[in-house]
Amino acid sequence: MEANRGQGGIQQLLAAEQEAQHIVNAARNAKMARLKQAKEEADKEIAEFRAQMEAQFQKKLAESSGDSGANVKRLELETEAKIQHLKSEAARISHDVVQMLLKHVTTVKN
């Protein structure tokens, strides 16, 4: 009877060991599944963030390249307007400046 009892105890231990192994395997599988899910979620978030940053970059690039041409044209027009203004002012006062210089050069002071 004692042998039966010993044999039954061994069988119980083996069954408990197998059950524990099943529990460990299930936990390991659940952990691996969760890690895989977390990696997929992270990859998805990274892809969304990358797409958002790329869209912002392309928008800024388009604005700067488009504005660059517009800015160059605007600056050229402003520069030309300033040059024309200076030329007209110079033409307007050049006669007076020449007269003033001649007056000072030809006037003798004691």
C-alpha positions as CSV (number, residue, x, y, z in Angstrom):
1,M,0.0,0.0,0.0
2,E,2.9,2.2,0.8
3,A,4.2,1.7,-2.7
4,N,0.9,2.8,-4.1
5,R,0.9,5.8,-2.0
6,G,4.4,6.7,-3.1
7,Q,3.5,6.1,-6.7
8,G,0.4,8.3,-6.4
9,G,2.5,11.1,-4.9
10,I,4.9,10.9,-7.8
11,Q,2.1,11.0,-10.2
12,Q,0.6,14.0,-8.5
13,L,4.0,15.7,-8.6
14,L,4.4,14.9,-12.3
15,A,0.9,16.2,-13.0
16,A,1.6,19.4,-11.0
17,E,4.9,19.9,-12.9
18,Q,3.1,19.5,-16.2
19,E,0.4,22.0,-15.1
20,A,3.0,24.4,-14.0
21,Q,4.8,24.0,-17.3
22,H,1.5,24.7,-19.1
23,I,1.0,27.9,-17.0
24,V,4.5,29.1,-17.6
25,N,4.2,28.4,-21.4
26,A,0.8,30.3,-21.5
27,A,2.3,33.2,-19.6
28,R,5.3,33.2,-22.0
29,N,3.0,33.1,-25.0
30,A,0.9,35.9,-23.6
31,K,4.0,38.0,-22.9
32,M,5.3,37.4,-26.5
33,A,1.9,38.3,-27.9
34,R,1.8,41.5,-25.9
35,L,5.4,42.5,-26.9
36,K,4.4,41.9,-30.6
37,Q,1.3,44.0,-30.2
38,A,3.3,46.8,-28.4
39,K,5.9,46.7,-31.2
40,E,3.1,46.9,-33.9
41,E,1.5,49.9,-32.1
42,A,4.9,51.6,-31.7
43,D,5.6,51.1,-35.4
44,K,2.2,52.5,-36.3
45,E,2.8,55.6,-34.1
46,I,6.3,56.1,-35.6
47,A,4.9,55.9,-39.1
48,E,2.2,58.4,-38.3
49,F,4.7,60.8,-36.7
50,R,7.1,60.4,-39.6
51,A,4.3,61.1,-42.1
52,Q,3.2,64.2,-40.1
53,M,6.8,65.5,-39.9
54,E,7.3,64.9,-43.6
55,A,4.1,66.7,-44.4
56,Q,5.2,69.7,-42.3
57,F,8.7,69.6,-43.9
58,Q,7.2,69.5,-47.4
59,K,4.8,72.4,-46.5
60,K,7.7,74.5,-45.2
61,L,9.8,73.6,-48.2
62,A,7.1,74.6,-50.6
63,E,6.5,77.8,-48.7
64,S,10.1,78.8,-48.6
65,S,10.8,77.9,-52.2
66,G,7.6,79.7,-53.4
67,D,8.3,82.6,-51.1
68,S,11.9,82.7,-52.2
69,G,11.0,83.5,-55.8
70,A,8.3,86.0,-54.6
71,N,10.7,87.6,-52.2
72,V,13.4,88.0,-54.8
73,K,10.9,89.6,-57.2
74,R,9.6,91.9,-54.5
75,L,13.1,92.9,-53.4
76,E,14.1,93.6,-57.1
77,L,11.0,95.8,-57.5
78,E,11.7,97.6,-54.2
79,T,15.3,98.1,-55.2
80,E,14.4,99.4,-58.6
81,A,11.9,101.8,-57.0
82,K,14.5,103.2,-54.6
83,I,17.0,103.6,-57.4
84,Q,14.5,105.6,-59.5
85,H,13.6,107.7,-56.4
86,L,17.3,108.5,-55.8
87,K,17.8,109.3,-59.5
88,S,14.9,111.7,-59.6
89,E,15.9,113.4,-56.3
90,A,19.5,113.8,-57.6
91,A,18.2,115.2,-60.9
92,R,15.9,117.6,-59.0
93,I,18.5,119.0,-56.7
94,S,21.7,118.7,-58.8
95,H,21.4,122.2,-60.3
96,D,21.0,123.7,-56.8
97,V,24.0,121.8,-55.5
98,V,26.2,122.8,-58.5
99,Q,25.2,126.5,-57.9
100,M,25.9,126.3,-54.2
101,L,29.3,124.7,-54.9
102,L,30.2,127.3,-57.5
103,K,29.2,130.1,-55.1
104,H,31.4,128.7,-52.3
105,V,34.4,128.1,-54.6
106,T,34.3,131.5,-56.2
107,T,33.7,133.5,-53.1
108,V,36.8,134.9,-51.5
109,K,36.9,135.4,-47.8
110,N,39.4,137.6,-46.0
